[in-house]
Amino acid sequence: MTEIEWNVERIKSSIQDACQAANRLREDVQEIVVTKNRTVDEIQEMYSLGFRHFAENRVEKLLERQAEFPQDDIVWHLIGPLQSRKVKKIIDQIDYFHALDRMSIAEEINKRASKRIPCFIEVNISKEESKHGFEKDQVINTCLQLLDYPMIKLEGLMTMAPLNASSSQIEGYFQELRELKEKLELELDDLESPLSLSMGMSNDYPIAISQGTNYLRIGTAWFTNNKN
Ligand SMILES: *Cc1c(COP(=O)(O)O)cnc(C)c1O
């Protein structure tokens, strides 16, 4: 067994366990392979193991990856912040955008996209200065405004826990995002489909599952067994 195979087995079984503990369906949780800083061989191995959801946090890198992996069965997620001037060259190349963090980007996407693009609103739940995203109390109004942008499909909410937070703090942040999503679903009564949550990374994905996440953005843990 390669190190990657070993990690995949370990992570898959802990996703399964977390779903079971939370009484959730396994198919409601989609793991995404974050390929940031990984080699072509490592990503190829993940593809060979059957993974089809891949993510990058930078526009140039994502385009480079697509050139390396032109397989048309890959679902591409952009998970990092997007600058207005880069919207045009990336927006039709991706399947999901996880980091809609300001209104001006929504406007630009609406103007440039030639197909509807599923977007997650990034929420700065932990209120860290350094973090991107809307404040929690701006989210409902923002989403109401987004209904006027036909090219944006409101897919759900995304957040990141602070690096140094304890498990119980992380659980609190993830719970806040879930409750905000539930509130939003009540406010926006003509939603075409239920909203999703994008939360959970290498160090906190079991907690995210317990709080209802639908998309796990896992990078490091697939490739190294170093739980630092
Ligand atoms: C890098 C990154 C991840 C993955 O982080 P790991 O700790 O390596 O699992 C997830 N989400 C975003 C937005 C990232 O930039």
The ligand as an ORCA input file, in Angstrom:
! r2SCAN-3c Opt
* xyz 0 1
  C      -5.653     24.854      1.546
  C      -7.097     24.951      1.743
  C      -7.848     23.859      2.224
  C      -7.220     22.529      2.595
  O      -6.456     22.643      3.751
  P      -5.766     21.367      4.430
  O      -5.506     21.814      5.814
  O      -4.521     21.096      3.653
  O      -6.731     20.240      4.357
  C      -9.208     24.026      2.359
  N      -9.826     25.186      2.059
  C      -9.152     26.255      1.603
  C      -9.896     27.500      1.289
  C      -7.771     26.179      1.421
  O      -7.098     27.252      0.974
*
